[in-house]
C-alpha cells in the first residue's frame, strides 16, 4: 500500500495540480514580502528573507500532505466517487464564507451533496461522507502539528488601545497548501489490490488569530493543541457514526459547528485571561526582540520587563526612545530586566552606528497618551 501511496504522491508533480502548487507558492511569497517589510519597519530589519519563509511553507506543506496520505492509508480511507470528493477539497482553496477553510469544507460537502441531488437525483453515499470527515480529522491533526513546529515567520507584533490602556500582542497568521493523495475505488473490482487508485486531493488551510494574553510560543502551542483536539473529536465522531450509517448526514451539521467553535474557544480563553504585554510607570514591557539583534543575543526576550536603564530606575518611554532609534554613533546600553518567570537579568549590548536596537516595547499608557496629547508623537 505504501508504495502505491508514494507513487500517487509523485504523480502530483506530473499532473495539472503542480500549477496550483506553484500559484500557492507565489501567493505565499507575496505575503511573506509584506510581512518582512512590516517587520523591517517595526524592528529595523527582518530576520528571514521572504524566499526562505516561502521555502519552509512549501516544505512543511509537502511533508504534511505526505503524512496525511500515509495516515489515510493506515485508516483505510477510500472513496467510491472521485469528482465530487475532489471538488469538495479543491474548493477549500477558495474562501466562500467568512469562516475558516475547515468550515468551508463542511459547507462544500453540503453544497455538493445538494447539487448532486438536484441535478442527478441521487446523493453522495453515506460511506463517502464519513470518509470525507475522517480525512478532514486526520488533516486537522497534521495541520496542528505543522503549525506547532513551523516557527519561521507568520508573527507580527501589534499594539491595541482599549479604554485608555495600551496593550501589546501578536498577530499569528500561517497558511499551508497540503497536497495529499487518497484512495479511490475503481468501478470494477473489489476494494483490494489493483482496484485502488491513489489520486490527488488538494487542501488549503490557514490559521489567523490575534494573541494578547499568551506569548508567541504559548499562543502557537495553544492554537495547535486546539486544532489537534478538534481534529481528534471529528475523527472519533466520524468513526463512531460509521457504525450507525443512518446518522451519517448529521455530520454535515455537526462538523462545521465544531469547526466554528474552535476559534471561539481560543477567544474565550483570551477573554478570561489578563493581558500579558502591559507596561506600568515602574516597568516597561518588551513586546518583541529581533532575533539577530545584539539585545536578543545578550538575553533580552519578549515578555521581559525593563525596570532600570543605565543605572536609572523607573525608566520612561521617552528615555527609551532616545536609545532605540537609529543613530550615527556607537553606544552601549545596560538594562536590568525581570522575566515573566520573575528571574532578574542584567542585559548589556552595543548598538553599532546606523543600526537600531531591534526592540519593540509597549509604552506606559499614561505617558503615551500624554505625549500624544502634547504632540510629541
Secondary structure per residue as TSV (DSSP state, phi and psi in degrees):
chain	resnum	aa	ss	phi	psi
A	1	X	-	360.0	-41.7
A	2	X	H	-65.8	-34.0
A	3	X	H	-66.9	-36.8
A	4	X	H	-67.1	-38.4
A	5	X	H	-63.6	-44.3
A	6	X	H	-62.9	-40.4
A	7	X	H	-65.4	-41.7
A	8	X	H	-65.2	-36.7
A	9	X	H	-67.5	-38.4
A	10	X	H	-64.8	-29.6
A	11	X	G	-65.6	-16.8
A	12	X	G	-59.8	-32.8
A	13	X	G	-80.3	-8.9
A	14	X	G	-118.4	25.7
A	15	X	S	-134.7	168.9
A	16	X	T	-59.3	-15.5
A	17	X	H	-63.1	-24.9
A	18	X	H	-64.5	-25.1
A	19	X	H	-64.7	-40.5
A	20	X	H	-65.6	-38.9
A	21	X	H	-63.3	-41.2
A	22	X	H	-65.8	-42.3
A	23	X	H	-61.2	-40.0
A	24	X	H	-64.7	-41.0
A	25	X	H	-62.5	-40.2
A	26	X	H	-64.1	-41.6
A	27	X	H	-62.8	-43.1
A	28	X	H	-60.7	-42.6
A	29	X	H	-62.6	-45.1
A	30	X	H	-62.4	-38.8
A	31	X	H	-66.3	-39.3
A	32	X	H	-69.2	-33.5
A	33	X	H	-61.5	-43.0
A	34	X	H	-64.0	-43.3
A	35	X	H	-64.2	-44.0
A	36	X	H	-61.9	-38.0
A	37	X	H	-65.2	-41.4
A	38	X	H	-67.2	-41.4
A	39	X	H	-66.6	-36.6
A	40	X	H	-65.6	-38.0
A	41	X	H	-65.9	-39.1
A	42	X	H	-83.5	-42.2
A	43	X	H	-108.8	0.9
A	44	X	S	88.8	-17.0
A	45	X	S	-169.3	151.7
A	46	X	-	-100.2	139.8
A	47	X	S	-72.5	-36.5
A	48	X	S	-122.9	143.4
A	49	X	-	-73.8	144.1
A	50	X	H	-54.7	-34.8
A	51	X	H	-64.9	-37.2
A	52	X	H	-65.5	-44.5
A	53	X	H	-62.6	-40.3
A	54	X	H	-64.6	-40.8
A	55	X	H	-58.9	-45.1
A	56	X	H	-63.9	-40.8
A	57	X	H	-62.1	-45.1
A	58	X	H	-65.8	-41.6
A	59	X	H	-62.8	-50.1
A	60	X	H	-63.1	-35.4
A	61	X	H	-64.4	-43.3
A	62	X	H	-66.3	-44.4
A	63	X	H	-63.8	-43.6
A	64	X	H	-63.8	-41.5
A	65	X	H	-62.3	-39.3
A	66	X	H	-67.1	-38.8
A	67	X	H	-63.5	-40.9
A	68	X	H	-60.7	-42.1
A	69	X	H	-61.2	-44.4
A	70	X	H	-65.8	-44.5
A	71	X	H	-65.4	-38.9
A	72	X	H	-62.7	-37.4
A	73	X	H	-67.1	-39.3
A	74	X	H	-65.1	-36.8
A	75	X	T	-82.8	2.2
A	76	X	T	56.5	43.2
A	77	X	-	-78.8	124.5
A	78	X	E	-146.9	140.9
A	79	X	E	-109.5	153.0
A	80	X	S	-98.8	-16.3
A	81	X	-	-122.5	138.4
A	82	X	S	-97.9	-51.3
A	83	X	H	-59.7	-47.4
A	84	X	H	-64.5	-42.9
A	85	X	H	-66.7	-42.3
A	86	X	H	-61.9	-39.2
A	87	X	H	-63.9	-42.4
A	88	X	H	-58.4	-47.6
A	89	X	H	-79.3	-29.7
A	90	X	H	-63.5	-39.2
A	91	X	G	-70.2	-14.7
A	92	X	G	-66.3	-15.1
A	93	X	G	-68.4	-30.6
A	94	X	S	-104.9	134.5
A	95	X	-	-88.1	109.4
A	96	X	-	-102.1	-5.1
A	97	X	S	-129.7	172.5
A	98	X	S	-84.1	2.9
A	99	X	S	-92.7	-173.9
A	100	X	-	-74.9	168.0
A	101	X	H	-61.1	-28.7
A	102	X	H	-63.9	-45.6
A	103	X	H	-63.4	-36.7
A	104	X	H	-60.0	-37.3
A	105	X	H	-58.5	-41.7
A	106	X	H	-64.7	-41.9
A	107	X	H	-67.1	-36.1
A	108	X	H	-65.2	-40.6
A	109	X	H	-60.8	-42.9
A	110	X	H	-65.7	-42.2
A	111	X	H	-67.3	-42.4
A	112	X	H	-66.1	-38.3
A	113	X	H	-58.4	-47.0
A	114	X	H	-69.3	-38.4
A	115	X	H	-63.4	-43.1
A	116	X	H	-62.9	-39.4
A	117	X	H	-66.5	-41.4
A	118	X	H	-72.0	-37.9
A	119	X	H	-89.1	-33.4
A	120	X	H	-119.2	-8.3
A	121	X	S	72.4	18.8
A	122	X	-	-137.6	164.9
A	123	X	-	-111.4	158.4
A	124	X	-	-63.3	138.2
A	125	X	-	-64.8	150.2
A	126	X	H	-58.7	-36.2
A	127	X	H	-59.3	-47.2
A	128	X	H	-68.0	-35.5
A	129	X	H	-63.2	-43.2
A	130	X	H	-63.4	-42.3
A	131	X	H	-63.8	-36.4
A	132	X	H	-59.4	-45.7
A	133	X	H	-79.6	-26.6
A	134	X	H	-62.4	-44.4
A	135	X	H	-63.0	-39.3
A	136	X	H	-66.1	-41.7
A	137	X	H	-60.5	-44.0
A	138	X	H	-62.3	-41.6
A	139	X	H	-61.0	-40.4
A	140	X	H	-67.5	-37.4
A	141	X	H	-59.4	-47.7
A	142	X	H	-66.3	-40.1
A	143	X	H	-60.7	-42.5
A	144	X	H	-61.2	-41.6
A	145	X	H	-66.5	-40.2
A	146	X	H	-63.0	-45.5
A	147	X	H	-63.5	-31.2
A	148	X	H	-69.2	-40.6
A	149	X	H	-92.6	-17.4
A	150	X	-	-89.9	80.6
A	151	X	-	-85.9	-3.0
A	152	X	S	-78.3	118.2
A	153	X	S	69.3	-174.4
A	154	X	-	79.5	14.3
A	155	X	E	-131.1	126.8
A	156	X	E	-128.7	129.0
A	157	X	E	-72.9	141.6
A	158	X	E	-137.3	155.3
A	159	X	E	-120.8	138.3
A	160	X	E	-124.1	149.5
A	161	X	E	-117.3	120.0
A	162	X	E	-137.1	116.5
A	163	X	T	54.8	50.1
A	164	X	T	60.3	27.6
A	165	X	E	-127.7	127.1
A	166	X	E	-86.0	131.0
A	167	X	E	-128.9	141.0
A	168	X	E	-100.2	160.4
A	169	X	E	-170.0	-169.6
A	170	X	E	-135.8	142.8
A	171	X	E	-100.0	111.2
A	172	X	E	-97.8	122.1
A	173	X	E	-145.0	111.0
A	174	X	E	-133.5	140.5
A	175	X	E	-130.7	147.8
A	176	X	E	-142.3	142.0
A	177	X	E	-100.2	121.7
A	178	X	E	-111.3	88.4
A	179	X	E	-77.8	120.4
A	180	X	E	-135.5	174.2
A	181	X	E	-126.1	148.5
A	182	X	E	-132.9	155.1
A	183	X	E	-81.1	133.6
A	184	X	E	-125.7	132.7
A	185	X	E	-85.2	127.6
A	186	X	-	-71.1	163.2
A	187	X	S	-63.1	-35.9
A	188	X	S	-105.8	137.5
A	189	X	S	101.7	174.9
A	190	X	-	-89.5	-173.7
A	191	X	S	-80.5	-3.7
A	192	X	S	-95.5	156.6
A	193	X	G	64.4	-134.8
A	194	X	G	-73.8	-2.5
A	195	X	G	-76.8	-9.5
A	196	X	E	-95.7	132.9
A	197	X	E	-118.7	135.2
A	198	X	E	-100.8	106.8
A	199	X	E	-113.2	154.6
A	200	X	E	-70.4	141.9
A	201	X	E	-131.1	118.8
A	202	X	E	-99.9	133.6
A	203	X	E	-130.9	144.7
A	204	X	E	-126.6	119.3
A	205	X	E	-129.2	146.7
A	206	X	E	-143.2	156.8
A	207	X	E	-124.0	126.0
A	208	X	E	-135.5	110.6
A	209	X	E	-146.7	152.3
A	210	X	E	-106.7	126.3
A	211	X	E	-111.2	125.1
A	212	X	S	-123.9	-21.0
A	213	X	S	-110.4	-1.0
A	214	X	S	-121.0	157.0
A	215	X	-	-76.3	178.1
A	216	X	H	-60.7	-50.4
A	217	X	H	-67.0	-42.0
A	218	X	H	-62.6	-45.4
A	219	X	H	-61.3	-42.4
A	220	X	H	-64.6	-38.4
A	221	X	H	-65.8	-44.5
A	222	X	H	-65.2	-44.9
A	223	X	H	-62.7	-40.3
A	224	X	H	-65.1	-43.2
A	225	X	H	-62.5	-41.1
A	226	X	H	-64.0	-40.4
A	227	X	H	-65.2	-42.0
A	228	X	H	-65.5	-40.7
A	229	X	H	-62.0	-49.8
A	230	X	H	-69.6	-32.8
A	231	X	H	-63.0	-40.8
A	232	X	H	-64.9	-40.5
A	233	X	H	-61.8	-43.4
A	234	X	H	-65.4	-40.2
A	235	X	H	-62.6	-47.5
A	236	X	H	-67.8	-41.1
A	237	X	H	-61.9	-44.6
A	238	X	H	-65.1	-38.5
A	239	X	H	-66.0	-42.6
A	240	X	H	-66.8	-40.8
A	241	X	H	-68.5	-22.6
A	242	X	T	-62.1	-19.5
A	243	X	T	-88.2	-8.1
A	244	X	-	-134.1	77.8
A	245	X	G	-60.1	-22.5
A	246	X	G	-68.9	-15.8
A	247	X	G	-97.3	7.8
A	248	X	G	-57.2	-45.3
A	249	X	G	-71.6	-7.9
A	250	X	G	-65.0	-25.7
A	251	X	H	-61.3	-29.6
A	252	X	H	-64.0	-23.8
A	253	X	H	-101.0	-38.5
A	254	X	H	-70.6	-43.1
A	255	X	H	-66.2	-50.3
A	256	X	H	-58.5	-33.5
A	257	X	H	-64.4	-44.9
A	258	X	H	-60.7	-41.2
A	259	X	H	-70.8	-30.3
A	260	X	H	-70.3	-32.5
A	261	X	H	-75.2	-23.6
A	262	X	H	-54.5	-55.5
A	263	X	H	-67.5	-27.8
A	264	X	H	-66.2	-34.5
A	265	X	H	-63.3	-44.0
A	266	X	H	-64.3	-42.5
A	267	X	H	-67.4	-31.3
A	268	X	H	-66.3	-41.4
A	269	X	H	-61.6	-41.2
A	270	X	H	-62.9	-40.0
A	271	X	H	-67.6	-31.4
A	272	X	H	-82.5	-12.6
A	273	X	S	-104.5	157.3
A	274	X	-	-80.0	148.6
A	275	X	-	-58.6	142.2
A	276	X	S	-90.4	-34.6
A	277	X	B	-110.6	82.5
A	278	X	-	-134.7	132.4
A	279	X	-	-96.5	160.4
A	280	X	-	-127.3	-177.3
A	281	X	S	-71.2	-21.2
A	282	X	S	-96.2	-28.2
A	283	X	-	-136.7	143.4
A	284	X	E	-113.7	125.4
A	285	X	E	-85.0	134.1
A	286	X	E	-84.3	122.7
A	287	X	E	-88.1	-46.9
A	288	X	E	-147.0	146.3
A	289	X	E	-131.2	126.2
A	290	X	-	-64.9	131.9
A	291	X	T	-67.9	-23.3
A	292	X	T	-100.9	19.5
A	293	X	S	-92.9	161.5
A	294	X	H	-64.0	-35.2
A	295	X	H	-63.6	-41.9
A	296	X	H	-66.4	-43.4
A	297	X	H	-65.1	-27.0
A	298	X	T	-81.0	-9.8
A	299	X	T	115.8	1.6
A	300	X	-	-76.0	134.6
A	301	X	-	-132.2	160.2
A	302	X	T	-61.1	133.5
A	303	X	T	98.5	-14.5
A	304	X	-	-66.8	151.7
A	305	X	E	-117.3	120.0
A	306	X	E	-85.5	121.1
A	307	X	E	-118.6	-1.8
A	308	X	E	-152.7	132.6
A	309	X	E	-126.5	117.5
A	310	X	T	50.2	44.8
A	311	X	T	83.5	-2.1
A	312	X	E	-102.8	123.2
A	313	X	E	-76.1	163.8
A	314	X	S	49.3	63.1
A	315	X	-	-67.0	149.6
A	316	X	-	-101.2	159.6
A	317	X	H	-64.2	-34.3
A	318	X	H	-62.8	-40.7
A	319	X	H	-66.2	-39.7
A	320	X	H	-66.3	-35.7
A	321	X	H	-59.2	-32.6
A	322	X	H	-65.8	-27.7
A	323	X	H	-90.6	-33.3
A	324	X	H	-80.8	-12.8
A	325	X	S	-73.8	165.5
A	326	X	-	-86.1	113.2
A	327	X	-	-115.3	167.8
A	328	X	S	-92.2	4.7
A	329	X	S	-131.2	159.6
A	330	X	-	-80.9	139.6
A	331	X	E	-145.9	151.0
A	332	X	E	-112.9	134.1
A	333	X	E	-118.7	136.3
A	334	X	E	-115.7	125.8
A	335	X	E	-123.0	142.6
A	336	X	E	-110.9	122.1
A	337	X	E	-130.5	160.7
A	338	X	E	-123.2	123.8
A	339	X	-	-74.7	172.9
A	340	X	T	-62.5	-24.3
A	341	X	T	-90.8	13.1
A	342	X	-	63.8	30.4
A	343	X	-	-94.5	127.3
A	344	X	E	-85.7	135.3
A	345	X	E	-132.7	145.6
A	346	X	E	-105.6	119.3
A	347	X	E	-113.5	127.7
A	348	X	E	-137.4	125.4
A	349	X	E	-150.2	160.6
A	350	X	E	-112.0	136.3
A	351	X	E	-106.9	121.3
A	352	X	-	-75.7	157.8
A	353	X	T	-59.8	139.7
A	354	X	T	77.5	8.1
A	355	X	-	-121.5	160.1
A	356	X	-	-103.7	170.5
A	357	X	-	-71.9	-26.4
A	358	X	-	75.0	22.7
A	359	X	E	-114.9	135.3
A	360	X	E	-121.7	123.1
A	361	X	E	-113.8	163.6
A	362	X	E	-94.5	115.7
A	363	X	-	-64.2	145.2
A	364	X	-	-60.2	135.0
A	365	X	H	-58.7	-49.6
A	366	X	H	-62.3	-45.2
A	367	X	H	-66.3	-40.6
A	368	X	H	-63.5	-48.8
A	369	X	H	-70.0	-28.1
A	370	X	H	-70.1	-42.0
A	371	X	H	-63.7	-38.3
A	372	X	H	-66.4	-38.6
A	373	X	H	-66.6	-35.5
A	374	X	T	-82.7	-1.1
A	375	X	T	75.2	25.1
A	376	X	-	-96.2	4.9
A	377	X	-	-120.8	360.0
